[in-house]
Amino acid sequence: MTPHEAMGPPVLRFTATERAFHWGFALWYLLLLASGLPLMLPGLRPWIAGWTRVVGVRLHLVSAVLWVLVPAAAVMLGYRRALRGAARDLACFSKGDWRWLARFPFWLFRRAGGATEVDRFNGGQKLFAWFTAGTSILLLLTGLALWPLDGRGAALGDLVAGAGSVRAWRYAHAFLSLVISVPLAWHIFLAVVHPRTRPALAGMLGGRVRADWAAAEHPRWLTRVTSQPEMAGEAPDPAPHPPKNSP
């Protein structure tokens, strides 16, 4: 028996609905950023085969629409109790989260163990979630202000703040795009590369994580879900609309 097997079977960390919401948001978020870079940085355009401004703008707009609609569909059609549970866990910031953040430099270099009070998400994950939610709202608002109304450069923001304001909206949108790039790159690094957090990616891909990893990094959550899984919204996704007269 391996050490991983000795800790018990893998633990369900994210339901199908939570994973659909995450990837529906994340993948279109990345494409939205990638399609916006050539619009913001003209020096990139010669390196992209077949790129024209018309193609770039249309790809960016389509990505923006799907970035909003796909997660919304996951909310409307999925298991909303699981999403509410995840939102509640992310919104709750405790003293234990501050202690985890204070130990973060030691944790990063594997010189500190997982704090016993860490629940489903640690303080860093919560801060990143809040940061992403806040900047996403601002990106959406500034992006809507740049939404083209005709082929002569008029945008929706001109109707809100007056003609000629599109340049200010564009600067704000570009600034926000730069602000999110570093935390986003750090998030991807932790998910894909860093040995201490890389096992968490299995939870977002297949739903389950190793019990030994959960015991080391999220012990309070592991205790909670192994004793009362229904309290954490960890039950498998049910049918969205079960028949009323089913046996």
Secondary structure, DSSP 8 states (H G I E B T S, - for coil): --HHHHT-S-EE-S-HHHHHHHHHHHHHHHHHHHHHHHHH-GGGGGGSTT--HHHHHHHHHHHHHHHHHHHHHHHHHS-HHHHHHHHHHHH---HHHHHHHHTHHHHHTT-S---TT--SS-HHHHHHHHHHHHHHHHHHHHHHHT-BSSTTS-BHHHHHH-TTTHHHHHHHHHHHHHHHHHHHHHHHHHHHT-TTTGGGHHHHHTSEE-HHHHHHH-HHHHHHHHH-GGGGT-S----SS--TT--
